[in-house]
Amino acid sequence: MSSAILDIQCVLRSDNKYQIKEMSIVDTDTWATQHWIFKHTATAQDEKSRRTNKWLEHNYHQMYLEFGDIPYDEISRILNSLKFDHIYIKGEQKRQLIQDFIPQVFVSNMEDMDCPRLDQLCDDDNLPCCIFHMNLNPKYCTFYKVYALRKWFVNNS
């Protein structure tokens, strides 16, 4: 059975739903990895979502809505092209968001496996991050986080 660890960063829409902004995945067996940054040119925003997304841009993932190399409407095609039987992700909201895209795949919340908080796992300066985050804080990078989560997973499952 093939499995992978996936992590996402999101932005908020005006209807209070999240959309994926950055996504990374790593195969639990082979270390094969992919990373995407999605651009949101048509994301509807109201005052609350605009404030939230500005805060995320300035204080967290550092990516404005229009930044990215993949149009957001490609996300379903990308997720459905993944060939894993089981995907692990940390956090119930993230798990549900991914599960909605790929109901045919078993998506597990790593919190149910007693996985520690990300701030406890993300303390290894030797883990890679994406090119965008390499001069920023790599601990906000999904690429960095899937490697930290995979390291924990391999040692604890």
C-alpha positions as CSV (number, residue, x, y, z in Angstrom):
1,M,0.0,0.0,0.0
2,S,1.5,3.3,-1.0
3,S,1.3,6.3,1.4
4,A,2.3,9.9,1.6
5,I,2.4,12.8,3.9
6,L,0.8,16.0,2.7
7,D,0.7,19.6,4.1
8,I,-1.1,22.7,3.0
9,Q,-1.3,26.4,3.7
10,C,-4.6,28.1,3.0
11,V,-6.3,31.4,2.3
12,L,-9.8,32.4,3.3
13,R,-12.7,33.1,0.9
14,S,-15.5,35.5,1.6
15,D,-17.9,32.6,2.4
16,N,-15.5,31.6,5.3
17,K,-14.2,28.6,3.5
18,Y,-10.5,27.8,3.0
19,Q,-8.7,27.4,-0.3
20,I,-5.3,25.8,-0.6
21,K,-2.5,28.3,-1.3
22,E,0.6,26.1,-0.9
23,M,0.8,22.3,-0.9
24,S,3.5,19.7,-0.6
25,I,3.6,15.9,-0.5
26,V,6.3,13.4,0.2
27,D,6.1,9.6,-0.3
28,T,6.6,7.8,3.0
29,D,8.8,5.1,1.3
30,T,10.8,6.8,-1.4
31,W,11.1,10.5,-0.3
32,A,9.7,11.5,-3.7
33,T,8.3,15.0,-3.2
34,Q,6.1,17.5,-5.1
35,H,5.3,21.1,-4.2
36,W,2.8,23.6,-5.6
37,I,1.9,27.3,-5.0
38,F,-1.5,28.2,-6.3
39,K,-2.5,31.6,-7.5
40,H,-6.0,32.9,-6.5
41,T,-6.9,35.5,-9.1
42,A,-10.7,35.0,-8.7
43,T,-11.0,34.4,-5.0
44,A,-14.0,36.4,-3.6
45,Q,-13.1,38.4,-0.5
46,D,-15.0,40.4,2.0
47,E,-13.5,42.6,4.7
48,K,-12.9,39.7,7.1
49,S,-11.2,37.4,4.5
50,R,-9.2,40.4,3.2
51,R,-7.9,41.1,6.7
52,T,-7.2,37.4,7.4
53,N,-5.3,37.0,4.1
54,K,-3.3,40.1,4.7
55,W,-2.3,38.9,8.1
56,L,-1.3,35.5,6.7
57,E,0.7,37.2,3.9
58,H,2.6,39.5,6.3
59,N,3.0,37.2,9.4
60,Y,2.8,33.6,8.2
61,H,3.3,32.2,4.7
62,Q,4.4,35.4,3.1
63,M,2.4,34.8,-0.1
64,Y,-0.1,37.2,-1.6
65,L,-3.2,35.8,-3.3
66,E,-2.2,36.4,-6.9
67,F,1.3,34.9,-6.3
68,G,1.8,31.4,-7.6
69,D,2.6,29.3,-10.6
70,I,-0.4,27.1,-10.8
71,P,-4.0,28.4,-11.3
72,Y,-6.2,27.3,-8.4
73,D,-8.7,25.5,-10.7
74,E,-6.0,22.9,-11.3
75,I,-6.1,21.6,-7.7
76,S,-8.7,18.9,-8.2
77,R,-6.8,17.5,-11.2
78,I,-3.5,17.5,-9.3
79,L,-5.0,15.8,-6.2
80,N,-6.8,13.2,-8.3
81,S,-3.6,12.5,-10.2
82,L,-1.8,11.4,-7.0
83,K,-1.4,7.6,-6.9
84,F,-1.5,6.9,-3.1
85,D,-3.8,4.6,-1.2
86,H,-3.3,6.5,2.1
87,I,-2.5,10.1,2.8
88,Y,-1.5,11.4,6.2
89,I,-2.1,15.1,7.1
90,K,-1.8,17.0,10.4
91,G,-5.1,18.7,11.5
92,E,-8.7,17.8,11.1
93,Q,-9.6,20.9,9.0
94,K,-6.8,20.1,6.6
95,R,-7.8,16.4,6.5
96,Q,-11.4,17.3,5.6
97,L,-10.4,19.8,3.0
98,I,-8.2,17.2,1.2
99,Q,-10.7,14.4,1.7
100,D,-13.4,16.4,-0.1
101,F,-11.2,16.6,-3.2
102,I,-10.2,12.9,-3.2
103,P,-12.9,10.8,-1.5
104,Q,-11.5,7.6,-3.0
105,V,-8.3,7.9,-0.9
106,F,-8.1,7.2,2.8
107,V,-6.9,10.5,4.4
108,S,-5.8,10.2,8.1
109,N,-5.2,13.0,10.6
110,M,-1.8,12.4,12.2
111,E,-3.1,13.9,15.4
112,D,-5.0,10.7,15.9
113,M,-1.6,9.0,15.9
114,D,-0.4,11.2,18.8
115,C,1.8,13.2,16.5
116,P,3.3,16.2,18.4
117,R,2.5,19.8,17.5
118,L,4.3,21.2,14.4
119,D,6.3,23.7,16.4
120,Q,7.8,20.7,18.3
121,L,8.6,18.8,15.1
122,C,9.9,21.8,13.1
123,D,13.2,22.2,14.8
124,D,15.6,20.6,12.3
125,D,17.7,23.1,10.4
126,N,18.9,20.4,8.0
127,L,15.4,19.8,6.5
128,P,14.8,21.3,3.0
129,C,12.3,24.0,2.2
130,C,11.0,25.3,-1.1
131,I,12.8,28.0,-3.0
132,F,10.2,30.6,-2.1
133,H,10.7,30.2,1.6
134,M,14.5,29.6,1.7
135,N,15.2,33.2,2.7
136,L,12.1,33.5,4.9
137,N,11.1,31.3,7.8
138,P,11.2,27.8,6.5
139,K,9.0,26.6,9.4
140,Y,6.0,28.1,7.6
141,C,6.8,26.1,4.4
142,T,4.8,23.1,3.5
143,F,7.8,21.5,1.9
144,Y,9.8,21.8,5.1
145,K,6.8,20.5,7.2
146,V,6.2,17.3,5.1
147,Y,9.8,16.4,5.7
148,A,9.5,17.0,9.5
149,L,6.3,15.1,9.6
150,R,7.8,12.2,7.5
151,K,10.7,12.0,9.9
152,W,8.4,11.7,12.9
153,F,6.2,9.2,11.0
154,V,9.0,6.9,10.0
155,N,10.3,6.8,13.6
156,N,6.9,6.3,15.2
157,S,4.8,4.1,13.1
